[in-house]
Amino acid sequence: MTTEFLALQQRLGHRFANPRLIERALTHRSFSSDHNERLEFLGDAVLGLAVSSLLFEKLSHLPEGDLSRVRANLVKQDSLAQIAVRLGLSACLRLGDGEKRSGGTRRPSILADALEALIGAVYLDAGFETAHALVQRLYADVQWHDQMGAMGKDPKTELQEWLQGRKMKLPLYRVVATLGEAHRQTFDVECTVIETGHCERGIGASRRAAEQAAAAAMLQHLHESEASGA
């Protein structure tokens, strides 16, 4: 086993009984047919359960919807890639020459997948309790608080909750125009708050994206109006 793998085990706080597992977890498919994708599949499930358990314990007052949003934010690719960088996974990845030359050691998707594969490897090596303890260490710097429930809310959800909190009706969305050819359309959507009659527009590559843009514009208008006392 290389010195990089030995040092990584110290950072993980777990010494593998089966060293082959850590090697496989850090092997990209460009390097070998004995790669980490199956371990990644397993690690994704273990990570989801471990993080759910942490959230259930740490954020006891949040409802299911808020917990789901927080979990999605904690296990998304960018979050996992940041943890992988802190662990120094880049130096341990086993990549094919082409993948190395194209910057694979810094690619968020590869780093995130390798981290999930490592969690899956720890689970196979020592069981769920050990894997759960590893996840706790990986997220030790997270500041747990109930306001985390607002993390990851999309503009449409945030606008809906803003209006409902003021006993107002849900907004209306209407496609004003569809531009471009069928395979590359752009949608222009209008969002209207019924009580005020105010409208905002949003543009997007899909109807959903345009609705989100219109909702974001409406939220900005509402917050500015509220701040000015209008």
C-alpha positions in Angstrom: 0.0 0.0 0.0 1.3 3.4 -0.9 2.2 6.1 1.6 -0.6 8.3 0.2 -3.1 5.6 1.1 -1.6 5.1 4.5 -1.8 8.8 5.2 -5.4 9.0 3.9 -6.4 6.2 6.3 -5.1 8.3 9.2 -7.1 11.3 8.0 -10.2 9.1 7.7 -9.7 7.7 11.1 -10.1 4.2 9.8 -7.5 1.5 9.1 -8.8 -0.9 6.4 -8.7 -4.6 7.3 -9.0 -5.2 3.6 -6.7 -2.7 1.8 -8.0 -3.7 -1.6 -11.2 -1.8 -0.8 -9.6 1.5 -0.4 -7.6 1.0 -3.6 -10.8 0.2 -5.5 -12.7 3.1 -4.0 -10.1 5.5 -5.4 -9.9 3.9 -8.8 -11.6 5.7 -11.7 -12.9 3.7 -14.6 -10.3 5.3 -16.9 -7.6 3.5 -14.9 -9.0 0.0 -14.6 -12.0 -2.2 -15.1 -11.9 -2.9 -11.4 -13.1 0.6 -10.6 -15.1 2.4 -7.9 -18.6 2.8 -9.4 -20.3 -0.1 -7.5 -18.7 1.2 -4.3 -20.0 4.6 -5.1 -23.5 3.2 -5.5 -23.3 1.6 -2.1 -21.7 4.6 -0.5 -24.4 6.9 -1.8 -27.0 4.9 0.1 -24.9 4.7 3.3 -24.2 8.4 3.2 -27.8 9.2 2.7 -28.9 7.1 5.8 -26.0 8.4 7.9 -26.8 12.1 7.1 -30.5 11.5 7.6 -29.7 10.1 11.1 -27.6 13.1 11.9 -30.3 15.5 10.8 -33.0 13.6 12.8 -30.8 14.0 15.9 -29.4 17.5 15.4 -32.5 19.2 13.9 -35.3 17.8 16.0 -37.7 20.6 15.4 -37.6 20.7 11.6 -40.4 19.0 9.5 -39.7 16.4 6.8 -39.6 18.8 3.9 -37.0 21.0 5.5 -34.9 18.0 6.5 -35.0 16.8 2.9 -33.7 20.1 1.6 -30.9 20.2 4.2 -29.9 16.7 3.3 -29.9 17.4 -0.4 -27.6 20.4 0.2 -25.2 18.4 2.4 -24.8 15.5 0.0 -24.8 17.4 -3.3 -21.8 17.1 -5.6 -20.2 20.4 -4.7 -20.4 19.7 -0.9 -18.9 16.2 -1.3 -16.1 17.5 -3.6 -15.2 20.1 -0.9 -14.9 17.4 1.7 -12.8 15.3 -0.7 -10.4 18.2 -1.2 -10.0 18.7 2.6 -9.2 15.0 2.8 -6.6 15.2 0.1 -8.3 12.7 -2.2 -6.8 14.3 -5.3 -3.3 12.9 -4.5 -4.7 9.4 -4.0 -7.0 9.1 -7.1 -6.0 6.4 -9.6 -6.9 7.9 -13.0 -6.0 7.0 -16.6 -3.4 9.2 -18.3 -6.0 11.0 -20.4 -8.2 11.8 -17.4 -5.2 13.1 -15.5 -4.2 15.4 -18.4 -7.7 16.8 -18.6 -7.7 17.8 -14.9 -9.5 14.8 -13.5 -7.9 15.1 -10.1 -9.7 18.4 -9.6 -13.0 17.5 -11.2 -15.9 17.8 -8.6 -17.8 14.8 -10.1 -14.8 12.5 -9.8 -13.9 13.7 -6.2 -17.5 13.4 -5.0 -17.8 9.9 -6.5 -14.6 8.8 -4.9 -15.7 10.1 -1.5 -19.0 8.1 -1.8 -17.0 5.1 -2.8 -14.8 5.4 0.2 -17.8 5.5 2.5 -19.1 2.4 0.8 -15.7 0.8 1.2 -15.6 1.6 5.0 -19.1 0.1 5.3 -18.0 -3.2 3.7 -14.8 -3.2 5.7 -16.3 -2.6 9.1 -20.0 -2.2 9.1 -22.6 0.7 9.3 -21.6 2.0 12.7 -18.0 2.6 11.6 -19.2 4.2 8.4 -21.7 6.3 10.3 -18.9 7.5 12.6 -16.8 8.4 9.6 -19.7 10.5 8.2 -20.0 12.3 11.6 -16.3 13.2 11.4 -16.7 14.4 7.8 -19.5 16.8 8.8 -18.0 17.7 12.1 -17.6 21.4 11.1 -21.3 21.9 10.2 -23.0 24.4 12.4 -26.4 22.7 13.1 -29.3 25.1 13.5 -33.0 25.1 12.6 -32.6 27.9 10.1 -30.8 25.4 7.9 -34.3 24.4 6.8 -34.3 27.4 4.4 -31.3 26.0 2.6 -31.9 25.0 -1.0 -35.4 26.4 -1.4 -36.1 27.3 -5.0 -37.7 30.7 -5.8 -41.1 29.2 -6.6 -41.3 27.5 -3.2 -40.0 30.5 -1.4 -42.5 32.8 -3.1 -45.3 30.4 -2.3 -44.4 30.3 1.4 -44.0 34.1 1.5 -47.5 34.6 0.1 -49.1 31.9 2.3 -47.5 33.5 5.3 -49.4 36.7 4.5 -52.7 34.8 3.8 -52.4 35.7 0.1 -53.3 33.5 -2.9 -50.8 31.5 -4.8 -49.2 33.3 -7.8 -50.3 32.7 -11.3 -47.8 31.7 -14.0 -48.5 32.3 -17.7 -46.3 31.6 -20.7 -46.1 34.9 -22.6 -44.0 33.7 -25.5 -42.0 30.7 -26.8 -39.1 31.6 -28.9 -36.7 29.7 -31.1 -36.8 26.3 -32.9 -38.3 23.2 -31.2 -35.0 21.7 -30.2 -33.7 25.0 -28.7 -36.7 27.0 -27.3 -36.7 29.8 -24.9 -39.7 30.4 -22.7 -40.9 33.8 -21.5 -43.1 33.4 -18.4 -45.1 36.0 -16.5 -45.7 35.7 -12.7 -48.6 37.6 -11.2 -49.5 38.2 -7.5 -53.3 38.2 -7.6 -53.9 40.6 -4.6 -51.6 43.3 -6.0 -51.9 42.7 -9.7 -48.1 43.1 -10.0 -46.4 41.0 -12.7 -42.8 40.0 -13.2 -41.2 38.2 -16.1 -38.6 35.4 -16.4 -36.8 33.8 -19.3 -35.5 30.2 -19.3 -34.6 27.3 -21.5 -37.6 25.4 -20.1 -40.9 26.5 -18.8 -39.9 25.4 -15.3 -36.7 27.4 -15.5 -38.6 30.5 -16.8 -41.1 30.2 -13.9 -38.2 30.0 -11.4 -36.7 33.1 -12.9 -40.1 35.0 -12.8 -40.6 33.9 -9.2 -37.1 35.1 -8.3 -37.9 38.5 -9.9 -41.2 38.7 -8.0 -39.5 37.9 -4.7 -36.9 40.6 -5.2 -39.8 43.1 -5.9 -41.7 42.0 -2.9 -38.7 42.2 -0.6 -37.8 45.7 -1.9 -41.4 46.9 -1.5 -41.6 45.5 2.0 -38.3 47.1 3.0 -39.4 50.5 1.6 -42.9 50.2 3.3 -44.7 50.4 0.0 
